């Protein structure tokens, strides 16, 4: 009986340790995701600015702005995907 109780207590302690370690990892992941989110929010604002500028740009400038906006959009989408995978 004492052996079973000892093994159960050991199991409980192991599970509690794993839980605590996971809790710390989750907290750190949340902080990382929050930082990444803030960076992406700034990039979304830049993309919106490029979209507004595109309407009044010349054909050549519009092409350059469009290409930059496309790259920025892809970067933002990749960042969202990365955050989603972490969740």
N, CA and C atoms as an extended XYZ file, in Angstrom:
261
Properties=species:S:1:pos:R:3:atomname:S:1:resname:S:1:resid:I:1 pbc="F F F"
N         0.824       -1.190        0.000 N   UNK     1
C         0.000        0.000        0.000 CA  UNK     1
C         0.874        1.261        0.000 C   UNK     1
N         1.936        1.231        0.820 N   UNK     2
C         2.844        2.373        0.890 CA  UNK     2
C         3.525        2.628       -0.440 C   UNK     2
N         3.837        1.569       -1.180 N   UNK     3
C         4.480        1.693       -2.484 CA  UNK     3
C         3.555        2.374       -3.484 C   UNK     3
N         2.297        2.009       -3.462 N   UNK     4
C         1.318        2.624       -4.367 CA  UNK     4
C         1.158        4.101       -4.035 C   UNK     4
N         1.042        4.392       -2.756 N   UNK     5
C         0.895        5.790       -2.332 CA  UNK     5
C         2.111        6.608       -2.750 C   UNK     5
N         3.284        6.037       -2.599 N   UNK     6
C         4.516        6.714       -2.984 CA  UNK     6
C         4.541        6.988       -4.490 C   UNK     6
N         4.138        5.994       -5.291 N   UNK     7
C         4.129        6.168       -6.752 CA  UNK     7
C         3.102        7.212       -7.179 C   UNK     7
N         1.941        7.217       -6.513 N   UNK     8
C         0.909        8.211       -6.825 CA  UNK     8
C         1.403        9.612       -6.476 C   UNK     8
N         2.037        9.745       -5.319 N   UNK     9
C         2.576       11.052       -4.922 CA  UNK     9
C         3.644       11.522       -5.905 C   UNK     9
N         4.473       10.619       -6.347 N   UNK    10
C         5.498       10.957       -7.334 CA  UNK    10
C         4.846       11.400       -8.644 C   UNK    10
N         3.813       10.682       -9.060 N   UNK    11
C         3.086       11.047      -10.274 CA  UNK    11
C         2.474       12.435      -10.144 C   UNK    11
N         1.855       12.695       -9.015 N   UNK    12
C         1.240       14.004       -8.778 CA  UNK    12
C         2.304       15.097       -8.833 C   UNK    12
N         3.442       14.872       -8.197 N   UNK    13
C         4.521       15.868       -8.208 CA  UNK    13
C         5.045       16.101       -9.620 C   UNK    13
N         5.213       15.031      -10.390 N   UNK    14
C         5.675       15.162      -11.771 CA  UNK    14
C         4.682       15.965      -12.611 C   UNK    14
N         3.415       15.660      -12.454 N   UNK    15
C         2.376       16.367      -13.213 CA  UNK    15
C         2.332       17.840      -12.822 C   UNK    15
N         2.469       18.136      -11.549 N   UNK    16
C         2.465       19.522      -11.098 CA  UNK    16
C         3.661       20.280      -11.663 C   UNK    16
N         4.821       19.620      -11.712 N   UNK    17
C         6.008       20.257      -12.274 CA  UNK    17
C         5.812       20.531      -13.765 C   UNK    17
N         5.287       19.555      -14.492 N   UNK    18
C         5.019       19.745      -15.920 CA  UNK    18
C         4.022       20.876      -16.140 C   UNK    18
N         2.990       20.912      -15.296 N   UNK    19
C         1.982       21.973      -15.389 CA  UNK    19
C         2.622       23.338      -15.197 C   UNK    19
N         3.479       23.456      -14.187 N   UNK    20
C         4.123       24.738      -13.897 CA  UNK    20
C         5.043       25.167      -15.037 C   UNK    20
N         5.774       24.216      -15.594 N   UNK    21
C         6.655       24.529      -16.719 CA  UNK    21
C         5.844       24.979      -17.935 C   UNK    21
N         4.741       24.305      -18.186 N   UNK    22
C         3.886       24.669      -19.304 CA  UNK    22
C         3.256       26.042      -19.090 C   UNK    22
N         2.884       26.332      -17.872 N   UNK    23
C         2.309       27.642      -17.553 CA  UNK    23
C         3.308       28.755      -17.892 C   UNK    23
N         4.571       28.555      -17.542 N   UNK    24
C         5.603       29.550      -17.850 CA  UNK    24
C         5.760       29.685      -19.364 C   UNK    24
N         5.795       28.560      -20.071 N   UNK    25
C         5.932       28.596      -21.537 CA  UNK    25
C         4.751       29.317      -22.183 C   UNK    25
N         3.555       29.065      -21.674 N   UNK    26
C         2.373       29.742      -22.207 CA  UNK    26
C         2.450       31.244      -21.982 C   UNK    26
N         2.900       31.636      -20.821 N   UNK    27
C         3.034       33.061      -20.517 CA  UNK    27
C         4.041       33.717      -21.457 C   UNK    27
N         5.171       33.064      -21.663 N   UNK    28
C         6.185       33.607      -22.569 CA  UNK    28
C         5.669       33.661      -24.003 C   UNK    28
N         4.946       32.636      -24.427 N   UNK    29
C         4.382       32.620      -25.778 CA  UNK    29
C         3.382       33.765      -25.952 C   UNK    29
N         2.615       34.024      -24.906 N   UNK    30
C         1.646       35.119      -24.960 CA  UNK    30
C         2.372       36.452      -25.126 C   UNK    30
N         3.467       36.642      -24.392 N   UNK    31
C         4.230       37.882      -24.508 CA  UNK    31
C         4.828       38.025      -25.910 C   UNK    31
N         5.374       36.932      -26.435 N   UNK    32
C         5.938       36.958      -27.787 CA  UNK    32
C         4.871       37.273      -28.820 C   UNK    32
N         3.721       36.628      -28.696 N   UNK    33
C         2.634       36.858      -29.642 CA  UNK    33
C         2.158       38.300      -29.564 C   UNK    33
N         2.098       38.846      -28.363 N   UNK    34
C         1.670       40.227      -28.189 CA  UNK    34
C         2.659       41.187      -28.854 C   UNK    34
N         3.942       40.944      -28.671 N   UNK    35
C         4.963       41.782      -29.319 CA  UNK    35
C         4.848       41.692      -30.836 C   UNK    35
N         4.699       40.476      -31.336 N   UNK    36
C         4.573       40.272      -32.781 CA  UNK    36
C         3.318       40.958      -33.298 C   UNK    36
N         2.232       40.878      -32.532 N   UNK    37
C         0.973       41.512      -32.930 CA  UNK    37
C         1.151       43.024      -33.071 C   UNK    37
N         1.835       43.642      -32.125 N   UNK    38
C         2.060       45.084      -32.180 CA  UNK    38
C         2.852       45.471      -33.426 C   UNK    38
N         3.861       44.684      -33.756 N   UNK    39
C         4.648       44.953      -34.966 CA  UNK    39
C         3.778       44.826      -36.209 C   UNK    39
N         2.931       43.805      -36.230 N   UNK    40
C         2.060       43.601      -37.389 CA  UNK    40
C         1.021       44.714      -37.505 C   UNK    40
N         0.530       45.206      -36.390 N   UNK    41
C        -0.429       46.315      -36.424 CA  UNK    41
C         0.205       47.534      -37.106 C   UNK    41
N         1.461       47.810      -36.786 N   UNK    42
C         2.156       48.938      -37.414 CA  UNK    42
C         2.301       48.695      -38.917 C   UNK    42
N         2.557       47.453      -39.299 N   UNK    43
C         2.696       47.133      -40.721 CA  UNK    43
C         1.364       47.258      -41.452 C   UNK    43
N         0.274       46.913      -40.785 N   UNK    44
C        -1.049       47.065      -41.394 CA  UNK    44
C        -1.314       48.547      -41.668 C   UNK    44
N        -0.931       49.397      -40.732 N   UNK    45
C        -1.096       50.837      -40.934 CA  UNK    45
C        -0.284       51.314      -42.132 C   UNK    45
N         0.941       50.821      -42.281 N   UNK    46
C         1.757       51.178      -43.442 CA  UNK    46
C         1.091       50.728      -44.732 C   UNK    46
N         0.531       49.522      -44.714 N   UNK    47
C        -0.143       48.992      -45.890 CA  UNK    47
C        -1.351       49.858      -46.244 C   UNK    47
N        -2.100       50.280      -45.244 N   UNK    48
C        -3.235       51.168      -45.495 CA  UNK    48
C        -2.776       52.490      -46.094 C   UNK    48
N        -1.653       53.031      -45.601 N   UNK    49
C        -1.106       54.265      -46.158 CA  UNK    49
C        -0.721       54.076      -47.626 C   UNK    49
N        -0.104       52.943      -47.922 N   UNK    50
C         0.284       52.666      -49.315 CA  UNK    50
C        -0.950       52.562      -50.197 C   UNK    50
N        -2.001       51.955      -49.692 N   UNK    51
C        -3.239       51.820      -50.469 CA  UNK    51
C        -3.833       53.199      -50.760 C   UNK    51
N        -3.800       54.085      -49.774 N   UNK    52
C        -4.318       55.447      -49.994 CA  UNK    52
C        -3.455       56.199      -51.003 C   UNK    52
N        -2.143       56.036      -50.919 N   UNK    53
C        -1.214       56.720      -51.812 CA  UNK    53
C        -1.368       56.222      -53.244 C   UNK    53
N        -1.692       54.969      -53.380 N   UNK    54
C        -1.804       54.356      -54.698 CA  UNK    54
C        -2.825       55.076      -55.572 C   UNK    54
N        -3.887       55.570      -54.976 N   UNK    55
C        -4.936       56.227      -55.747 CA  UNK    55
C        -4.492       57.495      -56.439 C   UNK    55
N        -3.547       58.217      -55.882 N   UNK    56
C        -3.119       59.496      -56.462 CA  UNK    56
C        -1.744       59.415      -57.109 C   UNK    56
N        -1.189       58.246      -57.264 N   UNK    57
C         0.163       58.096      -57.797 CA  UNK    57
C         0.143       57.998      -59.317 C   UNK    57
N         1.262       58.355      -59.918 N   UNK    58
C         1.423       58.174      -61.358 CA  UNK    58
C         1.538       56.683      -61.652 C   UNK    58
N         1.471       56.320      -62.904 N   UNK    59
C         1.505       54.901      -63.279 CA  UNK    59
C         2.783       54.226      -62.801 C   UNK    59
N         3.921       54.880      -63.000 N   UNK    60
C         5.201       54.285      -62.591 CA  UNK    60
C         5.284       54.171      -61.071 C   UNK    60
N         4.909       55.239      -60.395 N   UNK    61
C         4.939       55.220      -58.940 CA  UNK    61
C         3.923       54.210      -58.405 C   UNK    61
N         2.778       54.115      -59.064 N   UNK    62
C         1.752       53.169      -58.632 CA  UNK    62
C         2.278       51.741      -58.708 C   UNK    62
N         3.047       51.451      -59.753 N   UNK    63
C         3.621       50.102      -59.883 CA  UNK    63
C         4.560       49.815      -58.713 C   UNK    63
N         5.432       50.766      -58.394 N   UNK    64
C         6.370       50.591      -57.280 CA  UNK    64
C         5.636       50.470      -55.937 C   UNK    64
N         4.650       51.319      -55.740 N   UNK    65
C         3.883       51.279      -54.499 CA  UNK    65
C         3.117       49.967      -54.401 C   UNK    65
N         2.539       49.544      -55.522 N   UNK    66
C         1.795       48.287      -55.544 CA  UNK    66
C         2.673       47.098      -55.205 C   UNK    66
N         3.889       47.076      -55.768 N   UNK    67
C         4.817       45.977      -55.483 CA  UNK    67
C         5.210       45.970      -54.004 C   UNK    67
N         5.487       47.150      -53.463 N   UNK    68
C         5.861       47.250      -52.051 CA  UNK    68
C         4.685       46.838      -51.159 C   UNK    68
N         3.486       47.239      -51.547 N   UNK    69
C         2.301       46.888      -50.763 CA  UNK    69
C         2.071       45.382      -50.788 C   UNK    69
N         2.291       44.767      -51.940 N   UNK    70
C         2.116       43.317      -52.040 CA  UNK    70
C         3.094       42.592      -51.113 C   UNK    70
N         4.358       43.004      -51.135 N   UNK    71
C         5.355       42.388      -50.250 CA  UNK    71
C         4.996       42.589      -48.780 C   UNK    71
N         4.564       43.784      -48.457 N   UNK    72
C         4.185       44.083      -47.075 CA  UNK    72
C         2.973       43.245      -46.664 C   UNK    72
N         2.025       43.111      -47.557 N   UNK    73
C         0.854       42.289      -47.278 CA  UNK    73
C         1.219       40.834      -47.033 C   UNK    73
N         2.131       40.316      -47.830 N   UNK    74
C         2.583       38.935      -47.640 CA  UNK    74
C         3.302       38.776      -46.307 C   UNK    74
N         4.095       39.778      -45.944 N   UNK    75
C         4.804       39.744      -44.661 CA  UNK    75
C         3.815       39.747      -43.499 C   UNK    75
N         2.786       40.554      -43.608 N   UNK    76
C         1.762       40.613      -42.567 CA  UNK    76
C         1.031       39.284      -42.468 C   UNK    76
N         0.640       38.736      -43.606 N   UNK    77
C        -0.073       37.449      -43.609 CA  UNK    77
C         0.792       36.356      -42.980 C   UNK    77
N         2.079       36.326      -43.310 N   UNK    78
C         2.988       35.335      -42.724 CA  UNK    78
C         3.093       35.528      -41.211 C   UNK    78
N         3.120       36.779      -40.777 N   UNK    79
C         3.171       37.049      -39.341 CA  UNK    79
C         1.922       36.570      -38.632 C   UNK    79
N         0.756       36.793      -39.245 N   UNK    80
C        -0.490       36.296      -38.659 CA  UNK    80
C        -0.489       34.775      -38.585 C   UNK    80
N         0.025       34.143      -39.626 N   UNK    81
C         0.095       32.680      -39.638 CA  UNK    81
C         0.990       32.167      -38.523 C   UNK    81
N         2.124       32.845      -38.312 N   UNK    82
C         3.037       32.459      -37.253 CA  UNK    82
C         2.373       32.573      -35.880 C   UNK    82
N         1.657       33.661      -35.661 N   UNK    83
C         0.957       33.845      -34.385 CA  UNK    83
C        -0.103       32.773      -34.218 C   UNK    83
N        -0.856       32.491      -35.264 N   UNK    84
C        -1.912       31.485      -35.195 CA  UNK    84
C        -1.346       30.106      -34.847 C   UNK    84
N        -0.189       29.786      -35.400 N   UNK    85
C         0.434       28.493      -35.104 CA  UNK    85
C         0.861       28.402      -33.651 C   UNK    85
N         1.246       29.517      -33.076 N   UNK    86
C         1.668       29.521      -31.667 CA  UNK    86
C         0.489       29.349      -30.725 C   UNK    86
N        -0.697       29.698      -31.206 N   UNK    87
C        -1.883       29.565      -30.369 CA  UNK    87
C        -2.381       28.167      -30.513 C   UNK    87
